[in-house]
């Protein structure tokens, strides 16, 4: 398998060849499938994708749930495909299939909606600014219980 440069800061990734064919699989654009690439975890591309996943997961104070993790993977995948398309197909007018601009716009709108949904999910999970932290709340209850023992109420 040969290394193939995917342009710009995307780094190098090993792109698998089709079995029994001389032509390689589509390596860029909206029709590529990055999930089938053999990306080594040490490459710049893998490190950037992991940083993106970690940054999106950091939006959730207690960590993302299963739906949030799936949405993060979806955002990373769409972002990579759009970046590959922008780095290759949008820079040259040659070889761009007809209608791919419309598919690019549809995918970018879908990515925008996924990011909006992820931020809404993270906001719903995060405590509101006026809510006390659970640890602070329990310490306040302990202080209140100790204070009742030392205060004698006079009835009269």
C-alpha positions in Angstrom: 0.0 0.0 0.0 1.4 3.3 -1.0 1.2 6.5 1.0 -0.8 9.1 -0.7 -0.8 12.8 0.2 -4.3 14.1 0.9 -3.3 17.8 0.7 -2.7 20.6 3.1 -2.6 19.8 6.8 -4.4 16.6 6.4 -1.2 14.6 6.6 -0.5 11.3 5.0 -2.7 8.3 5.3 -2.5 4.8 3.8 -5.3 4.5 1.4 -6.4 0.9 0.7 -6.4 -0.4 -2.8 -9.4 -2.2 -4.3 -8.8 -5.9 -4.3 -8.4 -7.3 -7.8 -8.3 -3.8 -9.5 -5.6 -1.5 -10.6 -7.4 1.7 -9.6 -7.3 3.0 -6.1 -10.4 3.8 -4.1 -11.7 7.4 -4.1 -9.3 9.2 -1.8 -10.9 12.7 -1.5 -14.1 14.6 -1.9 -17.6 13.8 -0.9 -17.5 10.3 -2.2 -14.5 9.1 -0.2 -14.9 6.8 2.8 -12.2 7.7 5.4 -13.5 5.0 7.8 -11.9 2.4 5.4 -8.5 4.1 5.6 -5.7 2.5 7.6 -4.8 5.6 9.6 -2.0 5.0 12.0 -2.6 6.7 15.4 0.8 8.4 15.2 0.0 10.4 12.1 -0.9 14.1 12.1 -4.4 13.4 10.8 -5.2 10.9 13.6 -3.8 13.2 16.3 -6.0 16.1 14.9 -9.1 13.9 14.8 -8.5 12.8 18.4 -8.0 16.4 19.5 -11.3 17.3 17.8 -13.1 14.4 19.5 -11.6 15.3 22.9 -12.6 19.0 22.4 -16.1 18.2 21.6 -16.4 15.7 24.5 -15.1 18.4 26.8 -18.4 20.3 26.2 -20.1 17.7 28.5 -19.2 18.2 32.2 -19.8 14.5 33.0 -18.7 13.1 29.7 -20.9 12.5 26.7 -23.6 9.8 26.9 -23.9 7.2 24.0 -26.0 9.5 21.8 -23.5 12.4 22.4 -20.5 10.1 21.6 -22.2 9.0 18.3 -23.0 12.6 17.4 -19.3 13.5 18.1 -18.1 10.8 15.8 -20.6 11.9 13.1 -19.4 15.5 13.4 -15.7 14.4 13.1 -16.5 12.2 10.1 -18.5 14.9 8.3 -15.9 17.5 9.1 -13.1 15.3 7.6 -15.0 14.6 4.4 -15.8 18.3 4.0 -12.2 19.3 4.7 -11.0 16.8 2.1 -13.5 18.2 -0.4 -12.4 21.7 0.3 -8.7 20.9 0.1 -9.0 19.1 -3.3 -12.1 19.6 -5.3 -12.9 23.2 -4.5 -9.4 24.4 -5.4 -9.6 22.9 -8.9 -12.5 23.1 -11.2 -11.4 20.0 -13.1 -12.8 16.6 -12.3 -15.6 17.9 -10.1 -18.7 15.8 -10.7 -21.9 17.7 -11.5 -24.1 18.4 -8.5 -21.3 17.9 -6.0 -21.5 21.6 -5.0 -25.2 21.0 -3.9 -24.1 17.8 -2.0 -21.4 19.8 -0.3 -23.9 22.5 0.8 -26.3 19.8 2.0 -23.5 18.1 4.0 -22.2 21.4 5.5 -25.8 22.3 6.6 -26.1 18.8 8.1 -22.8 19.4 9.9 -24.0 22.7 11.2 -27.2 21.1 12.5 -25.2 18.3 14.2 -23.0 20.9 16.0 -26.1 22.8 17.1 -27.7 19.6 18.4 -24.5 18.7 20.3 -24.2 22.1 21.9 -27.9 21.9 23.0 -27.3 18.4 24.5 -24.2 19.7 26.3 -26.1 22.7 27.6 -28.9 20.5 28.9 -26.4 18.3 30.7 -24.5 21.2 32.3 -25.7 22.6 35.6 -27.1 26.1 35.4 -24.8 28.8 36.8 -27.0 29.4 39.9 -27.2 25.8 40.9 -24.8 24.6 43.6 -22.3 21.9 43.0 -23.3 18.6 44.6 -20.2 18.6 46.8 -20.9 22.2 48.0 -24.5 21.2 48.7 -23.5 18.2 50.9 -21.0 20.3 52.8 -23.6 23.0 53.4 -26.0 20.3 54.8 -23.3 19.0 57.1 -22.5 22.5 58.4 -26.2 23.1 59.0 -26.6 19.9 60.9 -23.6 20.8 63.1 -24.9 24.3 63.7 -28.3 22.9 65.0 -26.4 20.9 67.7 -24.7 24.0 69.0 -27.6 26.4 68.9 -30.1 26.2 71.8 -33.4 27.7 71.1 -35.1 29.5 73.9 -38.8 29.1 74.0 -40.6 31.5 75.9 
